[in-house]
Amino acid sequence: MKEHDEHDDAVWRALANATRRAILDLLRDGRKSTGELAEAFPELSRFAVMQHLKVLAAADLVSVVRDGRTRYNYLNPIPIQQVYDRWVSRYMQPWTTALTSLKHTLEEREQEGDASA
């Protein structure tokens, strides 16, 4: 397997988890310490948050900078852009917009039919 494919796999694995996506959403607003991130997820232990950060760092989605005992986590959006460029943008054709619009129209008509029944 090529190194590029292994990196893509790591990014996809990291993005596949809802908690990790939520962490990335928090980091989009700016750096956060590991403690701040742990506070944002009271249902998780600090160790669990650190494990999620480890997966994100392995996929290069998060950069960590230490300042004394504090670990600051920064979003690195480049791997997400690379996934978009390599995979998502290929499937974004003008006809996908038309099909999505058609799908929404048909769903609305179906809901209107259910409401009048």
N, C-alpha and C positions, 0 to 999 in steps of 0.2 A: 504494500500500500504506500502511496506517495505521502511525503511529509505534509503536503498541502491538504490532501484528503483527511489525514489524521487531525489536522488543526480544524478543518471544517466539522469533523465529527465531534470534537471537543466543544466547539461553539454550539452546535445543535443540541448536544446533551445538556449543556449549561442552560440554554434557553428553554429546554423542555420542561423545566420545573417552575411552577407558579411562584414559589418563594424567591427563587433566584431572579425571576423577572421583576418581582416587586422590589427587590434590593436594587436592581439596575434602575428602576423608576425613581427610587429615592436618590440615587447617586447622580441622576440626570440634573438635579437641582444644585449639585455641588458636592464637594468632598464631605464625607461623614466618617467619624471615628468608628471603630468596631463597636465600642460601647453604645454610641448613638444608634447604630443599626440594630444592636441587640434589644435596645429599648423599644424600637419600632415593631418588634415581633415578640410581645410578651408571652405568647403561647409556645415559644421556642426557648431552649436554653442558649446561653451565650456560646457554648461549645457547638451547638447545631448551626447557629449563625456563622460561626467561624468555619465550619465544614462547607457551608454553602459558598462562603467567600473564597475558600481554597479552590473549589471547582471553577468559580468565575475567574480567578487569577490564572488557573491552569489553561483556561481558554483565552487568556489575554483580554478578557472583558473588563477586568478590574486591575488597576495598578495600586500597589501598596507602598506608602512612604511612611517610614517610622520617624517619629519626633519624640525622643526619649522613650518613655514606656507606651506612648500613644501610637496606635496604627491608624493612619488616615487612608481611606479607600477612595479612589477616583475612578469614574467611569472612563473606559476606553471604547469609544463607539466605532473604531475602525473595523474590528472583526464583524460587527453587525452590518456595516456598510458593504464589506466584502461579500458577506452572505447574500445581501440584497442584490449586489451587482452580478454575482455569479449565478444565483438561483432565481430569486423573486422577479427581477426585471425581465428575465427571459420569457416569463409567462404572462407578462403584462402587455397584452396586445389590445388594440382598439376594440376587438370583438369581445374581450372579457368584460369591458365596461358595458357593452350592449347586453351581454348575457346576464350580468348582475342586475342591470336595470329591469330586464324581462322577468327575472326571478322575483324581484321585489314587487313588481306589478301583479304577477300571478298570485303571490302570497297575499297581497292586499285584497285582491278580488275574492280569494278563498275566504279570508276573514270576513269580508262584507257579506258573503253568502251565508256564512255561519251565523252572523249576527241577525240576519233577516229571517232565519229559519225558526 
